[in-house]
Amino acid sequence: MNSFPKPTQHDSNRSSIKKMAFICLKLFLIFLIILISLMVGDSASAQYTDIKRLGTSQAICEKPGVQTSTELQDFFANNSETVNQILSEAGWQGDKQALFTAVQNGDFTEQVYPVGTTFEWMGMREKKQVISSPNRRWAGEKSFPGFEINIENACVNYQLVVPKICCNIALTAAAKIVNEPELAVNIDGNSMTVCTDAPKVIMSRLGNSSEELTLDNSGCWYGQQLSAGKYTIKAIDECGTTVKTVSIAPKVAPFMEDKLLDGEKVIPFIAAFVGTETLMRLETAWNMEMRDSSGIAGLRAGFKVPLRRSLKFVPSVGALHRNGVNNGNDYPEDTIFADVGLEAKITKNFFVGGGLGVWDINDSDSREPSIFINAG
């Protein structure tokens, strides 16, 4: 049996095959990318159907169409069934009566629509039947003139177009209307003023139920003696809502509002007083100091110097008479003195004060420091 040697591949042949395979794979991928791009482009362009002529057999009205405002109004008045059929075929969500009223009142403008203008739908005739064709795009050689009518309904602005040459009513845009009403809220202490141009206002407080505010003829509401806390105010219009959150602070006692008021002045005063004085006095009968009390009455005059809203510095001089000093004691029954004190305002009509005696005309071994408290 004869045996023949197996043929062997040269390394250069293997390299050439690999290169060819790589080139083919690369060309295939490029072709695939181009094909996908074309498919995507065709899909995008397929969203709209191009129309290059108006006023053909698909026209709703015969040439020369409607060229003036009066002719447009006559067309709507004399072809209401045709117009309504177009709107129904298109599934238009706007107010049909509002459209007829706008045309009748002349609430429309003349516009020119350039090449490339798109329409959500366009009315036309097909086999003598009125239909509505969706997604149309003007692809003629030049712009076309038409009438534009804007209708607002349910917070949507519908932009309708009637080409002059054919009366093919079309919808070019439908935009959502967002109207944020004006809302002003003013807090003064525990009072609140709310003013708005919205027809409805709702106020709610954290933890409490909501209530609708009754506005006056100027669009305002006034509330007094409101409880402290956070309040949410909502001004509600048909096409939008404006919300504000405000706070009413708790009432602060007068002594907490401790600021000096502008324009406060030093106040002179004169006052009568009565009270009791208790001192350690020398009892001659016992030859020892003992606690002794006597009644006092007198007058004092001085100045009230404002330090803060609720606090005043009060220097004064006065004279007093002691009643009930035991016989033989060294303390005189009458004296003249000077003192300094402070007064704190507790309420609008009530204060308390206190101070120290700093001088007494009877400056002798029998003089002792004194303190006092008062109220008024």
DAVEN-V981891 format. One record per residue. RES is the residue in three letters. PSI is psi in whole degrees, -180 to 180 (none if undefined). D_LAST is the distance of its C-alpha to the last C-alpha in whole Angstrom. Layout:
# DAVEN-V981891
RES/PSI/D_LAST
RES/PSI/D_LAST
This chain:
# DAVEN-V981891
MET/126/144
ASN/141/143
SER/137/139
PHE/145/137
PRO/142/134
LYS/139/131
PRO/145/130
THR/143/127
GLN/137/124
HIS/148/123
ASP/-33/120
SER/-35/120
ASN/-42/121
ARG/-43/118
SER/-40/115
SER/-39/117
ILE/-43/116
LYS/-42/112
LYS/-44/112
MET/-42/113
ALA/-41/111
PHE/-42/108
ILE/-43/109
CYS/-41/109
LEU/-40/106
LYS/-43/104
LEU/-37/106
PHE/-42/105
LEU/-41/101
ILE/-44/101
PHE/-40/103
LEU/-41/101
ILE/-43/98
ILE/-42/99
LEU/-43/100
ILE/-41/96
SER/-42/95
LEU/-39/97
MET/-42/96
VAL/-42/93
GLY/-43/93
ASP/-37/95
SER/-42/93
ALA/-43/90
SER/-22/92
ALA/-8/93
GLN/-30/90
TYR/143/90
THR/124/94
ASP/137/95
ILE/129/96
LYS/-9/98
ARG/144/99
LEU/153/97
GLY/18/99
THR/-161/102
SER/-13/103
GLN/1/99
ALA/144/98
ILE/-39/96
CYS/155/97
GLU/157/100
LYS/147/100
PRO/20/99
GLY/-143/96
VAL/116/93
GLN/-16/92
THR/168/90
SER/-42/87
THR/-41/88
GLU/-36/91
LEU/-43/88
GLN/-40/87
ASP/-39/90
PHE/-47/91
PHE/-39/88
ALA/-35/88
ASN/-9/92
ASN/42/92
SER/-37/89
GLU/-41/91
THR/-44/92
VAL/-46/88
ASN/-35/87
GLN/-41/89
ILE/-47/89
LEU/-39/85
SER/-43/86
GLU/-34/88
ALA/-13/86
GLY/34/83
TRP/132/81
GLN/1/77
GLY/-179/76
ASP/110/76
LYS/-43/79
GLN/-37/78
ALA/-34/76
LEU/-48/79
PHE/-40/81
THR/-41/78
ALA/-43/77
VAL/-44/81
GLN/-37/81
ASN/-1/78
GLY/23/80
ASP/67/77
PHE/166/79
THR/159/80
GLU/131/84
GLN/164/84
VAL/131/86
TYR/117/87
PRO/167/88
VAL/134/91
GLY/-9/89
THR/133/87
THR/153/86
PHE/137/85
GLU/-34/84
TRP/160/87
MET/131/89
GLY/148/91
MET/174/95
ARG/137/98
GLU/116/100
LYS/45/103
LYS/8/102
GLN/141/99
VAL/125/95
ILE/176/94
SER/122/91
SER/125/92
PRO/159/89
ASN/70/88
ARG/150/90
ARG/130/90
TRP/118/92
ALA/28/94
GLY/-174/96
GLU/-25/98
LYS/173/95
SER/159/92
PHE/147/92
PRO/153/90
GLY/177/88
PHE/136/85
GLU/130/81
ILE/125/79
ASN/123/76
ILE/128/74
GLU/131/71
ASN/131/71
ALA/44/68
CYS/30/67
VAL/134/70
ASN/116/72
TYR/128/76
GLN/102/78
LEU/145/81
VAL/136/84
VAL/101/87
PRO/136/90
LYS/-36/92
ILE/-20/95
CYS/-13/95
CYS/19/92
ASN/90/91
ILE/133/88
ALA/156/86
LEU/116/83
THR/-25/82
ALA/151/78
ALA/108/76
ALA/135/72
LYS/133/69
ILE/125/66
VAL/115/63
ASN/108/60
GLU/109/56
PRO/155/54
GLU/143/51
LEU/121/48
ALA/127/44
VAL/125/41
ASN/130/38
ILE/130/35
ASP/99/31
GLY/-121/28
ASN/26/30
SER/152/32
MET/140/36
THR/128/38
VAL/125/42
CYS/138/45
THR/163/48
ASP/6/52
ALA/151/53
PRO/-15/54
LYS/135/52
VAL/129/49
ILE/131/48
MET/133/44
SER/148/44
ARG/142/41
LEU/124/42
GLY/-8/43
ASN/165/42
SER/163/45
SER/159/46
GLU/146/46
GLU/130/47
LEU/141/45
THR/114/46
LEU/148/46
ASP/-172/46
ASN/-22/49
SER/4/48
GLY/29/48
CYS/156/44
TRP/140/42
TYR/127/38
GLY/139/36
GLN/160/32
GLN/44/30
LEU/149/32
SER/152/32
ALA/147/32
GLY/-178/35
LYS/136/39
TYR/138/40
THR/125/44
ILE/126/45
LYS/119/49
ALA/118/50
ILE/120/54
ASP/172/57
GLU/-35/60
CYS/21/62
GLY/166/58
THR/137/55
THR/131/52
VAL/135/49
LYS/143/46
THR/127/43
VAL/164/40
SER/141/36
ILE/121/33
ALA/153/30
PRO/153/28
LYS/138/24
VAL/130/22
ALA/150/19
PRO/-39/17
PHE/-16/16
MET/-27/20
GLU/68/21
ASP/65/20
LYS/146/22
LEU/126/21
LEU/143/22
ASP/136/25
GLY/-2/24
GLU/140/20
LYS/163/20
VAL/132/18
ILE/119/16
PRO/152/16
PHE/161/13
ILE/137/13
ALA/147/10
ALA/152/11
PHE/154/10
VAL/155/12
GLY/-160/13
THR/138/17
GLU/128/19
THR/124/22
LEU/162/25
MET/112/28
ARG/152/30
LEU/117/34
GLU/112/35
THR/-30/38
ALA/-32/40
TRP/-10/40
ASN/45/40
MET/158/38
GLU/134/34
MET/155/32
ARG/127/28
ASP/143/27
SER/149/23
SER/153/22
GLY/149/19
ILE/152/17
ALA/147/16
GLY/-169/16
LEU/148/15
ARG/148/14
ALA/147/15
GLY/-152/16
PHE/145/16
LYS/112/14
VAL/114/17
PRO/127/17
LEU/-46/19
ARG/-179/19
ARG/-38/17
SER/10/14
LEU/133/14
LYS/144/14
PHE/131/15
VAL/96/14
PRO/144/17
SER/163/16
VAL/157/18
GLY/179/18
ALA/143/19
LEU/159/19
HIS/129/21
ARG/137/22
ASN/113/23
GLY/16/26
VAL/129/27
ASN/146/31
ASN/139/34
GLY/-12/35
ASN/153/33
ASP/-12/32
TYR/130/29
PRO/155/28
GLU/-25/26
ASP/144/25
THR/164/24
ILE/141/23
PHE/170/21
ALA/143/20
ASP/169/18
VAL/147/17
GLY/-180/14
LEU/145/13
GLU/132/10
ALA/128/11
LYS/119/10
ILE/-49/10
THR/-175/11
LYS/-34/11
ASN/20/8
PHE/138/6
PHE/160/6
VAL/153/7
GLY/174/9
GLY/164/12
GLY/-170/15
LEU/142/18
GLY/132/19
VAL/-11/22
TRP/145/24
ASP/138/25
ILE/-29/27
ASN/64/29
ASP/95/30
SER/-172/33
ASP/-19/34
SER/-4/31
ARG/136/28
GLU/154/26
PRO/148/24
SER/148/20
ILE/155/17
PHE/157/14
ILE/149/11
ASN/170/7
ALA/158/4
GLY/none/0
